[in-house]
Amino acid sequence: MDESMNVMISFWVTGDEFDFDTVTQAVGVEPTQTCSKEECRNPMFACTRWNYETGYIQTDTVSDEFEKMVDLLWDHASDIEQTLRDHALECGFSIVIQAEEGQSPAIEFSRRCIQFAAMIDAEISVDIY
């Protein structure tokens, strides 16, 4: 039986208002989506948002895909942390799992991923659909 699932990993930065180019330079990758506070459709979550996501990837493990995202960002940790602090921003990782009915995906984070998230003071959320 095929136990693969679809996983999407996102790294996001939010704040009241900020320059997208400043965050892009700190993170070292182009965002896949940005949204200004004024463009936000839901007033409850009105904030400026910078987002980089992988899109859905078919995989057997969540940890491998999260590790790839951390690899992409690792060398920029100090720049990310400094930018977040200088501009009063927050960041995090969102992990979305599309599992077939009856699947129980294993969710495991390597020490390296946990260490990176702690270095930049990032949240981690997991949604399973």
C-alpha positions, 0 to 999 in steps of 0.5 A: 500500500502506498503510504505517501501523502501530500505535504506543503511547508510554508515559512511566513513573516507577519507584522503590522506594516513592513517592506517586502524587499527588506524581508526578501533580502534577509530570507534570501529567497523570493516570496511566493505570496505577499499581502499588505495589511490593506489587502487582507480580507479577514479583519481579524487577521489584518496584518502584512504577510510575506510567505514562501511555500513549497507547494504540495509535494508527494512524500513519505515523510513530513520531516524530510520536507521540513528539513529541506526548507530549513536547509534553504534558510539556514545560512540566513538565520542571523539576517532573519533574526535581526530583521524580525527584531528590527521591524517587530515582526513574527515568523513561523512555519506552517506544515499542511498535510493532505492524508488519505482516509485511514492514513496516520502520518508520522510527524517528526522534527529533527533537532536541527529543525527545532534548533533553527526555529528556536534561533529565529523565534519561529512558531510551528503549526501543523494542519492535517486534512 
